Amino acid sequence: VDRQIGAIVLAYNDADLELAGRMCSSDGLMAVPITCNPDELAGRLAGLAAVRPIVDQLQRENQILRRFDNGLNTQITQIDEEMRLAARLQVDFLPRSLPECENISFKVFFRPASYVSGDIYDATRLDEEHVGLFVADAVGHGMPAALLTIFLKRTLETKKISKDGYRLVPPDQALAHLNDELLSQQLS
C-alpha cells in the first residue's frame, strides 16, 4: 500500500469481503472472495496491470501539482504581505490631522474596498484665511489607481512660495497645472 502497488485481497467470507472492500477502496487494492474462479482472478489481475501506468502517470502529475501549489502559495503570501504594506503606505500619505477653523471641523472615514484604492483626500490650511480641500478618486481599483492618486496629491500645487512671500493658486490654475503634469507623464 505504501508504494501504491495494485494488489488483490482474497476474503474468506462475506463479512471479510465487506471489510476488505472498505479498506481497499482507495489504496489500489481489490477485494475478491476466495471462491472466485481462476479466470475471474486472472481478469482482475490483468485489469490492475492495465491501469498501473495510468495510476503512475497520475501520481507524477499529482506531485508536480503539489510542488506548483506550494510555489503558488508562497507567491500569494508574498503578494498579500506587499499589498498590506502598500495599504499602510497609502494611509501614511493621508493627513494625520485635519485643520481646525472657527466654525468648521473636518472628520474623515477612510476605508478602501480592497487593500488600496484610488481614493485620496487632504485638507490643509493654506494661510490664516484659507483652507484647501482635496478629494480624488482615480478611475479603476487597486494598486494602479492608488499610485495615480498619490501622484495627483503630490503634484497638486495650491500655493506658490517665493522670496517675497506666497501666492495662493486659484483652483482652476491648480487643476490646469495638475492636468498638464499628468499629461506630460504620458501614462497608458
N, CA, C and O atoms as a DFTB+ gen file, in Angstrom:
752 C
 N C O
     1  1       0.844      -1.204       0.000
     2  2       0.000       0.000       0.000
     3  2       0.879       1.254       0.000
     4  3       0.568       2.217      -0.700
     5  1       1.989       1.259       0.783
     6  2       2.854       2.438       0.865
     7  2       3.412       2.810      -0.504
     8  3       3.603       3.991      -0.792
     9  1       3.676       1.815      -1.351
    10  2       4.246       2.089      -2.668
    11  2       3.172       2.174      -3.740
    12  3       3.490       2.300      -4.923
    13  1       1.883       2.107      -3.339
    14  2       0.765       2.195      -4.267
    15  2       0.833       1.115      -5.343
    16  3       0.587       1.378      -6.520
    17  1       1.169      -0.101      -4.919
    18  2       1.205      -1.225      -5.854
    19  2      -0.171      -1.880      -5.815
    20  3      -0.685      -2.197      -4.742
    21  1      -0.764      -2.082      -6.995
    22  2      -2.071      -2.713      -7.057
    23  2      -1.988      -4.158      -6.591
    24  3      -1.019      -4.853      -6.897
    25  1      -2.978      -4.610      -5.868
    26  2      -2.989      -5.985      -5.370
    27  2      -4.423      -6.429      -5.177
    28  3      -5.346      -5.616      -5.149
    29  1      -4.592      -7.723      -5.046
    30  2      -5.909      -8.311      -4.798
    31  2      -5.881      -8.948      -3.426
    32  3      -4.968      -9.706      -3.098
    33  1      -6.896      -8.633      -2.620
    34  2      -7.035      -9.213      -1.284
    35  2      -8.120     -10.282      -1.380
    36  3      -9.240     -10.004      -1.808
    37  1      -7.782     -11.494      -0.982
    38  2      -8.742     -12.585      -1.007
    39  2      -9.451     -12.646       0.335
    40  3      -8.805     -12.640       1.383
    41  1     -10.770     -12.704       0.307
    42  2     -11.569     -12.731       1.531
    43  2     -12.242     -14.095       1.660
    44  3     -12.697     -14.669       0.671
    45  1     -12.300     -14.614       2.907
    46  2     -12.844     -15.946       3.143
    47  2     -14.364     -15.970       3.218
    48  3     -14.984     -16.977       2.878
    49  1     -14.973     -14.867       3.661
    50  2     -16.429     -14.862       3.768
    51  2     -16.949     -13.462       3.443
    52  3     -16.168     -12.541       3.205
    53  1     -18.267     -13.312       3.435
    54  2     -18.868     -12.043       3.051
    55  2     -18.481     -10.902       3.986
    56  3     -18.272      -9.778       3.531
    57  1     -18.382     -11.175       5.294
    58  2     -18.002     -10.128       6.257
    59  2     -16.578      -9.667       5.988
    60  3     -16.303      -8.467       6.001
    61  1     -15.653     -10.621       5.740
    62  2     -14.269     -10.254       5.418
    63  2     -14.203      -9.490       4.092
    64  3     -13.420      -8.554       3.932
    65  1     -15.048      -9.917       3.149
    66  2     -15.071      -9.266       1.844
    67  2     -15.535      -7.810       1.979
    68  3     -14.966      -6.917       1.351
    69  1     -16.560      -7.575       2.792
    70  2     -17.055      -6.211       3.008
    71  2     -16.002      -5.351       3.701
    72  3     -15.767      -4.211       3.299
    73  1     -15.360      -5.900       4.753
    74  2     -14.302      -5.169       5.467
    75  2     -13.129      -4.882       4.544
    76  3     -12.620      -3.761       4.517
    77  1     -12.699      -5.875       3.796
    78  2     -11.574      -5.683       2.871
    79  2     -11.938      -4.662       1.791
    80  3     -11.098      -3.861       1.380
    81  1     -13.182      -4.694       1.337
    82  2     -13.629      -3.729       0.324
    83  2     -13.559      -2.301       0.832
    84  3     -13.159      -1.401       0.094
    85  1     -13.947      -2.078       2.100
    86  2     -13.862      -0.718       2.668
    87  2     -12.409      -0.296       2.825
    88  3     -12.071       0.859       2.564
    89  1     -11.556      -1.202       3.241
    90  2     -10.143      -0.867       3.457
    91  2      -9.415      -0.656       2.131
    92  3      -8.476       0.137       2.062
    93  1      -9.826      -1.337       1.107
    94  2      -9.090      -1.319      -0.153
    95  2      -9.592      -0.280      -1.143
    96  3      -8.973      -0.090      -2.190
    97  1     -10.681       0.391      -0.849
    98  2     -11.342       1.218      -1.853
    99  2     -10.449       2.302      -2.453
   100  3     -10.600       2.626      -3.631
   101  1      -9.525       2.873      -1.683
   102  2      -8.725       3.978      -2.226
   103  2      -7.235       3.693      -2.230
   104  3      -6.437       4.608      -2.430
   105  1      -6.846       2.466      -2.017
   106  2      -5.420       2.171      -1.914
   107  2      -4.881       1.368      -3.088
   108  3      -3.772       0.841      -3.007
   109  1      -5.632       1.260      -4.175
   110  2      -5.155       0.486      -5.313
   111  2      -5.282      -1.008      -5.072
   112  3      -4.667      -1.805      -5.781
   113  1      -6.070      -1.397      -4.083
   114  2      -6.282      -2.802      -3.765
   115  2      -7.675      -3.207      -4.219
   116  3      -8.571      -2.372      -4.345
   117  1      -7.841      -4.491      -4.459
   118  2      -9.133      -5.006      -4.888
   119  2      -9.460      -6.222      -4.036
   120  3      -8.642      -7.135      -3.923
   121  1     -10.643      -6.246      -3.436
   122  2     -11.063      -7.375      -2.611
   123  2     -11.926      -8.317      -3.446
   124  3     -12.858      -7.884      -4.123
   125  1     -11.610      -9.599      -3.390
   126  2     -12.413     -10.609      -4.085
   127  2     -12.590     -11.805      -3.146
   128  3     -11.742     -12.060      -2.291
   129  1     -13.696     -12.533      -3.310
   130  2     -13.881     -13.721      -2.464
   131  2     -12.900     -14.812      -2.882
   132  3     -12.545     -14.928      -4.055
   133  1     -12.470     -15.607      -1.907
   134  2     -11.506     -16.662      -2.174
   135  2     -12.100     -17.733      -3.098
   136  3     -11.385     -18.545      -3.685
   137  1     -13.405     -17.704      -3.201
   138  2     -14.079     -18.705      -4.028
   139  2     -14.179     -18.310      -5.485
   140  3     -14.736     -19.068      -6.280
   141  1     -13.658     -17.144      -5.871
   142  2     -13.777     -16.713      -7.269
   143  2     -12.984     -17.668      -8.155
   144  3     -11.986     -18.245      -7.722
   145  1     -13.434     -17.829      -9.391
   146  2     -12.770     -18.788     -10.275
   147  2     -11.473     -18.196     -10.807
   148  3     -11.307     -16.976     -10.817
   149  1     -10.564     -19.036     -11.245
   150  2      -9.245     -18.567     -11.713
   151  2      -9.335     -17.581     -12.882
   152  3      -8.517     -16.665     -12.967
   153  1     -10.302     -17.745     -13.777
   154  2     -10.415     -16.818     -14.907
   155  2     -10.778     -15.413     -14.417
   156  3     -10.230     -14.422     -14.901
   157  1     -11.704     -15.331     -13.455
   158  2     -12.085     -14.038     -12.892
   159  2     -10.895     -13.396     -12.197
   160  3     -10.651     -12.199     -12.351
   161  1     -10.156     -14.190     -11.435
   162  2      -8.963     -13.682     -10.743
   163  2      -7.927     -13.184     -11.746
   164  3      -7.324     -12.128     -11.557
   165  1      -7.726     -13.957     -12.816
   166  2      -6.769     -13.548     -13.851
   167  2      -7.238     -12.252     -14.525
   168  3      -6.420     -11.385     -14.833
   169  1      -8.532     -12.119     -14.752
   170  2      -9.072     -10.902     -15.362
   171  2      -8.875      -9.693     -14.472
   172  3      -8.534      -8.610     -14.948
   173  1      -9.087      -9.878     -13.191
   174  2      -8.898      -8.755     -12.264
   175  2      -7.422      -8.353     -12.183
   176  3      -7.101      -7.165     -12.133
   177  1      -6.540      -9.330     -12.170
   178  2      -5.097      -9.030     -12.179
   179  2      -4.707      -8.286     -13.455
   180  3      -3.925      -7.336     -13.413
   181  1      -5.250      -8.718     -14.574
   182  2      -4.949      -8.044     -15.849
   183  2      -5.464      -6.604     -15.814
   184  3      -4.810      -5.690     -16.316
   185  1      -6.643      -6.413     -15.216
   186  2      -7.186      -5.054     -15.085
   187  2      -6.289      -4.159     -14.250
   188  3      -6.045      -3.008     -14.609
   189  1      -5.790      -4.692     -13.122
   190  2      -4.865      -3.916     -12.286
   191  2      -3.590      -3.583     -13.049
   192  3      -3.089      -2.461     -12.978
   193  1      -3.075      -4.557     -13.771
   194  2      -1.838      -4.328     -14.532
   195  2      -2.068      -3.294     -15.633
   196  3      -1.177      -2.499     -15.931
   197  1      -3.249      -3.300     -16.235
   198  2      -3.525      -2.367     -17.325
   199  2      -3.624      -0.921     -16.843
   200  3      -3.214      -0.003     -17.554
   201  1      -4.160      -0.713     -15.654
   202  2      -4.318       0.660     -15.169
   203  2      -3.089       1.175     -14.430
   204  3      -3.021       2.365     -14.122
   205  1      -2.119       0.317     -14.137
   206  2      -0.931       0.742     -13.386
   207  2      -0.206       1.915     -14.037
   208  3       0.138       2.865     -13.333
   209  1       0.048       1.897     -15.370
   210  2       0.729       3.057     -15.979
   211  2      -0.070       4.354     -15.838
   212  3       0.506       5.427     -15.658
   213  1      -1.383       4.249     -15.920
   214  2      -2.224       5.440     -15.772
   215  2      -2.115       5.966     -14.342
   216  3      -1.998       7.173     -14.131
   217  1      -2.153       5.064     -13.361
   218  2      -2.034       5.466     -11.952
   219  2      -0.667       6.103     -11.710
   220  3      -0.561       7.117     -11.021
   221  1       0.390       5.493     -12.289
   222  2       1.741       6.071     -12.121
   223  2       1.813       7.479     -12.701
   224  3       2.384       8.379     -12.085
   225  1       1.233       7.672     -13.890
   226  2       1.237       8.991     -14.519
   227  2       0.457       9.999     -13.677
   228  3       0.899      11.134     -13.496
   229  1      -0.688       9.591     -13.171
   230  2      -1.484      10.481     -12.321
   231  2      -0.730      10.852     -11.046
   232  3      -0.816      11.989     -10.582
   233  1       0.006       9.903     -10.483
   234  2       0.785      10.195      -9.278
   235  2       1.904      11.190      -9.580
   236  3       2.166      12.086      -8.778
   237  1       2.565      11.041     -10.729
   238  2       3.614      12.001     -11.100
   239  2       3.011      13.392     -11.296
   240  3       3.564      14.389     -10.830
   241  1       1.873      13.450     -11.989
   242  2       1.217      14.745     -12.197
   243  2       0.755      15.349     -10.878
   244  3       0.813      16.566     -10.701
   245  1       0.305      14.526      -9.965
   246  2      -0.116      14.997      -8.642
   247  2       1.069      15.610      -7.893
   248  3       0.926      16.646      -7.244
   249  1       2.238      14.970      -7.983
   250  2       3.432      15.523      -7.326
   251  2       3.812      16.869      -7.936
   252  3       4.179      17.797      -7.214
   253  1       3.725      16.980      -9.263
   254  2       4.036      18.247      -9.927
   255  2       3.060      19.328      -9.474
   256  3       3.459      20.455      -9.180
   257  1       1.779      18.972      -9.421
   258  2       0.772      19.943      -8.978
   259  2       0.995      20.366      -7.533
   260  3       0.788      21.531      -7.194
   261  1       1.411      19.445      -6.683
   262  2       1.693      19.810      -5.283
   263  2       2.857      20.786      -5.191
   264  3       2.810      21.746      -4.421
   265  1       3.910      20.540      -5.980
   266  2       5.039      21.472      -5.978
   267  2       4.601      22.831      -6.510
   268  3       4.971      23.866      -5.957
   269  1       3.812      22.829      -7.586
   270  2       3.286      24.076      -8.153
   271  2       2.420      24.797      -7.132
   272  3       2.511      26.016      -6.988
   273  1       1.580      24.047      -6.422
   274  2       0.707      24.622      -5.406
   275  2       1.519      25.254      -4.283
   276  3       1.178      26.338      -3.808
   277  1       2.584      24.593      -3.856
   278  2       3.436      25.153      -2.800
   279  2       4.077      26.457      -3.261
   280  3       4.128      27.430      -2.508
   281  1       4.568      26.475      -4.502
   282  2       5.171      27.692      -5.038
   283  2       4.148      28.802      -5.171
   284  3       4.433      29.962      -4.877
   285  1       2.963      28.443      -5.613
   286  2       1.897      29.427      -5.775
   287  2       1.471      29.999      -4.424
   288  3       1.245      31.202      -4.300
   289  1       1.364      29.142      -3.423
   290  2       1.014      29.622      -2.078
   291  2       2.069      30.578      -1.551
   292  3       1.735      31.575      -0.911
   293  1       3.338      30.288      -1.813
   294  2       4.421      31.175      -1.384
   295  2       4.285      32.534      -2.069
   296  3       4.431      33.573      -1.426
   297  1       4.006      32.526      -3.375
   298  2       3.858      33.788      -4.104
   299  2       2.636      34.566      -3.625
   300  3       2.699      35.788      -3.492
   301  1       1.532      33.880      -3.366
   302  2       0.325      34.560      -2.885
   303  2       0.585      35.186      -1.517
   304  3       0.142      36.304      -1.252
   305  1       1.294      34.481      -0.659
   306  2       1.629      35.023       0.661
   307  2       2.492      36.274       0.515
   308  3       2.283      37.261       1.221
   309  1       3.459      36.235      -0.397
   310  2       4.332      37.388      -0.610
   311  2       3.533      38.573      -1.167
   312  3       3.722      39.707      -0.726
   313  1       2.654      38.320      -2.122
   314  2       1.830      39.392      -2.679
   315  2       0.920      39.974      -1.602
   316  3       0.729      41.189      -1.535
   317  1       0.360      39.110      -0.762
   318  2      -0.500      39.581       0.324
   319  2       0.271      40.495       1.268
   320  3      -0.240      41.539       1.675
   321  1       1.494      40.112       1.620
   322  2       2.319      40.953       2.506
   323  2       2.637      42.292       1.845
   324  3       2.598      43.336       2.497
   325  1       2.954      42.259       0.534
   326  2       3.261      43.504      -0.174
   327  2       2.040      44.409      -0.247
   328  3       2.163      45.626      -0.112
   329  1       0.867      43.830      -0.459
   330  2      -0.353      44.633      -0.532
   331  2      -0.696      45.234       0.835
   332  3      -1.175      46.365       0.915
   333  1      -0.453      44.485       1.895
   334  2      -0.677      45.043       3.238
   335  2       0.264      46.220       3.498
   336  3      -0.137      47.227       4.081
   337  1       1.514      46.085       3.063
   338  2       2.470      47.182       3.199
   339  2       2.014      48.380       2.362
   340  3       2.091      49.518       2.824
   341  1       1.545      48.136       1.145
   342  2       1.052      49.222       0.293
   343  2      -0.132      49.925       0.955
   344  3      -0.251      51.148       0.876
   345  1      -0.994      49.167       1.598
   346  2      -2.145      49.766       2.289
   347  2      -1.671      50.668       3.424
   348  3      -2.198      51.765       3.611
   349  1      -0.674      50.204       4.182
   350  2      -0.148      51.056       5.268
   351  2       0.496      52.321       4.705
   352  3       0.336      53.407       5.261
   353  1       1.226      52.170       3.594
   354  2       1.860      53.341       2.984
   355  2       0.818      54.330       2.468
   356  3       0.985      55.541       2.610
   357  1      -0.254      53.818       1.873
   358  2      -1.294      54.721       1.385
   359  2      -1.893      55.522       2.541
   360  3      -2.124      56.724       2.410
   361  1      -2.142      54.872       3.650
   362  2      -2.673      55.568       4.820
   363  2      -1.650      56.593       5.318
   364  3      -2.030      57.669       5.779
   365  1      -0.362      56.268       5.230
   366  2       0.676      57.212       5.658
   367  2       0.690      58.473       4.790
   368  3       1.110      59.532       5.259
   369  1       0.240      58.380       3.536
   370  2       0.185      59.555       2.670
   371  2      -1.020      60.442       2.986
   372  3      -1.090      61.580       2.522
   373  1      -1.946      59.937       3.756
   374  2      -3.113      60.732       4.127
   375  2      -2.747      61.631       5.311
   376  3      -1.833      61.308       6.069
   377  1      -3.440      62.739       5.474
   378  2      -3.093      63.636       6.585
   379  2      -3.355      62.979       7.944
   380  3      -4.349      62.279       8.133
   381  1      -2.447      63.221       8.869
   382  2      -2.588      62.663      10.223
   383  2      -3.578      63.480      11.053
   384  3      -4.267      62.951      11.925
   385  1      -3.633      64.766      10.765
   386  2      -4.603      65.614      11.456
   387  2      -5.173      66.591      10.434
   388  3      -4.539      66.909       9.428
   389  1      -6.370      67.050      10.714
   390  2      -7.045      67.975       9.810
   391  2      -7.077      69.359      10.450
   392  3      -7.105      69.479      11.675
   393  1      -7.072      70.395       9.627
   394  2      -7.040      71.752      10.189
   395  2      -8.312      72.066      10.978
   396  3      -9.377      71.500      10.733
   397  1      -8.166      72.968      11.914
   398  2      -9.317      73.420      12.694
   399  2      -9.588      74.885      12.345
   400  3      -8.675      75.706      12.256
   401  1     -10.846      75.175      12.155
   402  2     -11.280      76.534      11.854
   403  2     -12.312      76.920      12.904
   404  3     -12.739      76.084      13.700
   405  1     -12.711      78.195      12.904
   406  2     -13.640      78.679      13.925
   407  2     -14.927      77.859      14.002
   408  3     -15.235      77.289      15.049
   409  1     -15.670      77.797      12.917
   410  2     -16.980      77.149      12.940
   411  2     -17.025      75.862      12.111
   412  3     -18.104      75.321      11.873
   413  1     -15.908      75.388      11.687
   414  2     -15.871      74.212      10.811
   415  2     -14.926      73.171      11.407
   416  3     -13.816      73.484      11.840
   417  1     -15.394      71.940      11.415
   418  2     -14.490      70.850      11.792
   419  2     -14.532      69.807      10.679
   420  3     -15.560      69.617      10.029
   421  1     -13.422      69.146      10.473
   422  2     -13.300      68.137       9.431
   423  2     -13.181      66.768      10.081
   424  3     -12.433      66.587      11.042
   425  1     -13.914      65.823       9.556
   426  2     -13.834      64.436      10.012
   427  2     -13.735      63.552       8.772
   428  3     -14.311      63.862       7.729
   429  1     -13.012      62.468       8.893
   430  2     -12.794      61.586       7.753
   431  2     -12.945      60.139       8.191
   432  3     -12.516      59.750       9.278
   433  1     -13.554      59.366       7.336
   434  2     -13.590      57.915       7.495
   435  2     -13.086      57.337       6.181
   436  3     -13.741      57.478       5.148
   437  1     -11.941      56.697       6.213
   438  2     -11.308      56.177       5.000
   439  2     -11.219      54.659       5.107
   440  3     -10.533      54.129       5.982
   441  1     -11.913      53.967       4.215
   442  2     -11.831      52.503       4.183
   443  2     -11.857      52.062       2.720
   444  3     -12.911      52.085       2.084
   445  1     -10.712      51.664       2.191
   446  2     -10.686      51.199       0.803
   447  2     -11.442      49.872       0.652
   448  3     -11.519      49.080       1.591
   449  1     -11.991      49.647      -0.527
   450  2     -12.725      48.405      -0.783
   451  2     -11.783      47.205      -0.775
   452  3     -12.189      46.092      -0.442
   453  1     -10.541      47.432      -1.137
   454  2      -9.541      46.371      -1.152
   455  2      -8.373      46.853      -0.292
   456  3      -8.544      47.742       0.542
   457  1      -7.210      46.283      -0.487
   458  2      -6.049      46.725       0.280
   459  2      -5.806      48.210       0.070
   460  3      -5.654      48.968       1.027
   461  1      -5.772      48.616      -1.190
   462  2      -5.550      50.014      -1.544
   463  2      -6.644      50.436      -2.517
   464  3      -7.336      49.599      -3.096
   465  1      -6.785      51.736      -2.685
   466  2      -7.834      52.211      -3.592
   467  2      -7.357      53.452      -4.327
   468  3      -6.269      53.972      -4.080
   469  1      -8.196      53.901      -5.227
   470  2      -7.916      55.120      -5.973
   471  2      -8.483      56.354      -5.305
   472  3      -8.611      57.396      -5.948
   473  1      -8.827      56.263      -4.026
   474  2      -9.376      57.389      -3.288
   475  2      -8.277      58.026      -2.432
   476  3      -7.469      57.335      -1.812
   477  1      -8.272      59.343      -2.417
   478  2      -7.315      60.052      -1.567
   479  2      -7.902      61.406      -1.230
   480  3      -8.737      61.929      -1.968
   481  1      -7.473      61.969      -0.128
   482  2      -8.014      63.262       0.295
   483  2      -6.923      64.033       1.030
   484  3      -5.901      63.479       1.435
   485  1      -7.173      65.311       1.186
   486  2      -6.313      66.155       2.005
   487  2      -7.108      67.398       2.383
   488  3      -7.934      67.879       1.608
   489  1      -6.859      67.892       3.535
   490  2      -7.410      69.166       3.992
   491  2      -6.264      69.872       4.697
   492  3      -5.734      69.379       5.692
   493  1      -5.895      71.009       4.182
   494  2      -4.730      71.701       4.742
   495  2      -4.995      73.209       4.808
   496  3      -5.671      73.782       3.954
   497  1      -4.452      73.813       5.824
   498  2      -4.579      75.262       5.970
   499  2      -3.566      75.899       5.014
   500  3      -2.366      75.631       5.089
   501  1      -4.071      76.741       4.121
   502  2      -3.205      77.405       3.154
   503  2      -2.614      78.691       3.727
   504  3      -1.459      79.025       3.466
   505  1      -3.406      79.393       4.495
   506  2      -2.961      80.576       5.230
   507  2      -3.969      80.814       6.344
   508  3      -4.765      79.926       6.649
   509  1      -3.956      81.970       6.946
   510  2      -4.843      82.244       8.073
   511  2      -6.313      82.322       7.677
   512  3      -7.191      82.180       8.528
   513  1      -6.589      82.544       6.395
   514  2      -7.966      82.706       5.959
   515  2      -8.472      81.598       5.037
   516  3      -9.669      81.519       4.764
   517  1      -7.579      80.752       4.563
   518  2      -7.972      79.770       3.542
   519  2      -7.578      78.347       3.946
   520  3      -6.516      78.090       4.514
   521  1      -8.499      77.443       3.617
   522  2      -8.249      76.015       3.805
   523  2      -8.391      75.352       2.438
   524  3      -9.343      75.622       1.705
   525  1      -7.452      74.497       2.106
   526  2      -7.523      73.771       0.840
   527  2      -8.065      72.377       1.061
   528  3      -7.595      71.653       1.938
   529  1      -9.057      71.999       0.265
   530  2      -9.630      70.658       0.326
   531  2      -9.301      69.928      -0.972
   532  3      -9.432      70.481      -2.064
   533  1      -8.884      68.717      -0.836
   534  2      -8.523      67.912      -1.996
   535  2      -9.144      66.536      -1.820
   536  3      -8.874      65.845      -0.838
   537  1      -9.973      66.143      -2.773
   538  2     -10.567      64.804      -2.774
   539  2     -10.407      64.267      -4.180
   540  3     -10.790      64.931      -5.143
   541  1      -9.848      63.082      -4.312
   542  2      -9.643      62.493      -5.642
   543  2     -10.055      61.031      -5.622
   544  3      -9.895      60.322      -4.628
   545  1     -10.588      60.613      -6.753
   546  2     -10.951      59.206      -6.938
   547  2     -10.517      58.848      -8.346
   548  3     -11.173      59.215      -9.320
   549  1      -9.416      58.134      -8.448
   550  2      -8.909      57.741      -9.764
   551  2      -9.774      56.621     -10.326
   552  3     -10.281      55.777      -9.586
   553  1      -9.932      56.626     -11.620
   554  2     -10.698      55.571     -12.280
   555  2      -9.955      54.247     -12.098
   556  3      -8.739      54.179     -12.277
   557  1     -10.682      53.220     -11.749
   558  2     -10.075      51.916     -11.559
   559  2      -9.953      51.583     -10.091
   560  3     -10.410      52.322      -9.219
   561  1      -9.330      50.460      -9.844
   562  2      -9.187      49.972      -8.477
   563  2      -7.767      49.467      -8.271
   564  3      -7.001      49.298      -9.219
   565  1      -7.447      49.235      -7.030
   566  2      -6.194      48.573      -6.695
   567  2      -4.984      49.464      -6.809
   568  3      -5.063      50.689      -6.714
   569  1      -3.854      48.802      -7.018
   570  2      -2.558      49.475      -6.988
   571  2      -2.406      50.570      -8.045
   572  3      -1.929      51.652      -7.702
   573  1      -2.783      50.355      -9.315
   574  2      -2.609      51.447     -10.290
   575  2      -3.370      52.718      -9.893
   576  3      -2.834      53.820     -10.007
   577  1      -4.600      52.569      -9.434
   578  2      -5.386      53.735      -9.031
   579  2      -4.767      54.399      -7.803
   580  3      -4.736      55.627      -7.714
   581  1      -4.278      53.603      -6.860
   582  2      -3.658      54.160      -5.652
   583  2      -2.400      54.948      -6.011
   584  3      -2.182      56.043      -5.491
   585  1      -1.581      54.400      -6.889
   586  2      -0.368      55.111      -7.303
   587  2      -0.712      56.417      -8.010
   588  3      -0.049      57.435      -7.814
   589  1      -1.741      56.376      -8.820
   590  2      -2.144      57.582      -9.538
   591  2      -2.613      58.668      -8.574
   592  3      -2.250      59.832      -8.740
   593  1      -3.401      58.312      -7.584
   594  2      -3.887      59.336      -6.656
   595  2      -2.754      59.914      -5.819
   596  3      -2.773      61.101      -5.491
   597  1      -1.779      59.100      -5.473
   598  2      -0.631      59.632      -4.730
   599  2       0.145      60.605      -5.606
   600  3       0.594      61.650      -5.133
   601  1       0.305      60.264      -6.886
   602  2       0.951      61.192      -7.820
   603  2       0.163      62.500      -7.877
   604  3       0.746      63.582      -7.823
   605  1      -1.173      62.397      -7.987
   606  2      -2.005      63.599      -8.067
   607  2      -1.847      64.475      -6.832
   608  3      -1.711      65.694      -6.934
   609  1      -1.867      63.843      -5.673
   610  2      -1.757      64.610      -4.425
   611  2      -0.406      65.319      -4.343
   612  3      -0.330      66.481      -3.944
   613  1       0.655      64.612      -4.722
   614  2       1.992      65.208      -4.635
   615  2       2.218      66.283      -5.692
   616  3       3.055      67.167      -5.505
   617  1       1.491      66.218      -6.785
   618  2       1.697      67.159      -7.881
   619  2       0.834      68.406      -7.759
   620  3       1.188      69.459      -8.289
   621  1      -0.292      68.297      -7.066
   622  2      -1.209      69.434      -6.936
   623  2      -0.506      70.594      -6.236
   624  3       0.041      70.446      -5.143
   625  1      -0.536      71.741      -6.889
   626  2       0.118      72.936      -6.368
   627  2      -0.951      73.934      -5.940
   628  3      -1.673      74.475      -6.778
   629  1      -1.051      74.176      -4.642
   630  2      -2.083      75.093      -4.141
   631  2      -1.510      76.435      -3.695
   632  3      -2.242      77.409      -3.519
   633  1      -0.207      76.471      -3.517
   634  2       0.429      77.702      -3.041
   635  2       1.805      77.810      -3.686
   636  3       2.567      76.843      -3.698
   637  1       2.124      78.985      -4.223
   638  2       3.457      79.249      -4.782
   639  2       4.203      80.129      -3.794
   640  3       3.739      81.206      -3.420
   641  1       5.336      79.663      -3.392
   642  2       6.139      80.403      -2.414
   643  2       7.343      81.004      -3.133
   644  3       8.035      80.325      -3.892
   645  1       7.575      82.276      -2.883
   646  2       8.731      82.963      -3.473
   647  2       9.475      83.691      -2.358
   648  3       9.065      83.647      -1.198
   649  1      10.552      84.350      -2.708
   650  2      11.318      85.074      -1.686
   651  2      10.536      86.271      -1.146
   652  3      10.818      86.756      -0.050
   653  1       9.554      86.747      -1.915
   654  2       8.741      87.883      -1.482
   655  2       7.516      87.467      -0.673
   656  3       6.798      88.329      -0.167
   657  1       7.260      86.158      -0.540
   658  2       6.077      85.701       0.180
   659  2       5.448      84.507      -0.519
   660  3       6.136      83.624      -1.030
   661  1       4.138      84.506      -0.526
   662  2       3.449      83.397      -1.186
   663  2       2.236      83.930      -1.926
   664  3       1.771      85.046      -1.699
   665  1       1.744      83.083      -2.824
   666  2       0.543      83.400      -3.580
   667  2      -0.280      82.123      -3.655
   668  3       0.234      81.078      -4.053
   669  1      -1.556      82.195      -3.278
   670  2      -2.434      81.038      -3.396
   671  2      -2.781      80.828      -4.869
   672  3      -3.092      81.777      -5.588
   673  1      -2.723      79.590      -5.296
   674  2      -3.036      79.263      -6.681
   675  2      -4.541      79.016      -6.773
   676  3      -5.064      78.153      -6.069
   677  1      -5.235      79.752      -7.618
   678  2      -6.682      79.532      -7.765
   679  2      -6.960      78.096      -8.237
   680  3      -6.140      77.510      -8.944
   681  1      -8.104      77.531      -7.851
   682  2      -8.398      76.129      -8.196
   683  2      -8.298      75.824      -9.688
   684  3      -7.790      74.767     -10.062
   685  1      -8.778      76.736     -10.557
   686  2      -8.713      76.439     -11.993
   687  2      -7.267      76.337     -12.474
   688  3      -6.955      75.496     -13.318
   689  1      -6.380      77.188     -11.945
   690  2      -4.975      77.124     -12.326
   691  2      -4.300      75.882     -11.730
   692  3      -3.471      75.245     -12.381
   693  1      -4.661      75.550     -10.495
   694  2      -4.094      74.354      -9.850
   695  2      -4.466      73.100     -10.635
   696  3      -3.628      72.225     -10.856
   697  1      -5.736      73.019     -11.055
   698  2      -6.172      71.853     -11.825
   699  2      -5.566      71.830     -13.224
   700  3      -5.236      70.761     -13.737
   701  1      -5.414      73.003     -13.848
   702  2      -4.783      73.069     -15.164
   703  2      -3.331      72.585     -15.073
   704  3      -2.874      71.820     -15.923
   705  1      -2.616      73.032     -14.048
   706  2      -1.230      72.584     -13.850
   707  2      -1.178      71.085     -13.589
   708  3      -0.327      70.387     -14.139
   709  1      -2.078      70.591     -12.758
   710  2      -2.147      69.162     -12.467
   711  2      -2.416      68.370     -13.746
   712  3      -1.793      67.335     -13.983
   713  1      -3.332      68.854     -14.556
   714  2      -3.649      68.191     -15.821
   715  2      -2.423      68.168     -16.743
   716  3      -2.121      67.142     -17.352
   717  1      -1.720      69.301     -16.841
   718  2      -0.516      69.365     -17.683
   719  2       0.540      68.364     -17.201
   720  3       1.158      67.663     -18.001
   721  1       0.731      68.312     -15.898
   722  2       1.722      67.382     -15.340
   723  2       1.333      65.924     -15.600
   724  3       2.175      65.086     -15.924
   725  1       0.051      65.650     -15.451
   726  2      -0.442      64.294     -15.693
   727  2      -0.253      63.905     -17.159
   728  3       0.194      62.799     -17.461
   729  1      -0.594      64.818     -18.062
   730  2      -0.422      64.542     -19.490
   731  2       1.039      64.378     -19.858
   732  3       1.375      63.561     -20.715
   733  1       1.916      65.149     -19.217
   734  2       3.348      65.059     -19.545
   735  2       3.943      63.712     -19.146
   736  3       5.005      63.337     -19.643
   737  1       3.281      62.990     -18.268
   738  2       3.754      61.661     -17.874
   739  2       3.495      60.612     -18.948
   740  3       4.096      59.538     -18.932
   741  1       2.603      60.922     -19.876
   742  2       2.239      60.014     -20.970
   743  2       1.885      58.619     -20.446
   744  3       2.388      57.603     -20.926
   745  1       1.015      58.609     -19.459
   746  2       0.590      57.331     -18.864
   747  2      -0.340      56.586     -19.816
   748  3      -1.048      57.194     -20.618
   749  1      -0.325      55.295     -19.715
   750  2      -1.221      54.498     -20.555
   751  2      -2.648      54.571     -20.048
   752  3      -3.543      53.960     -20.633
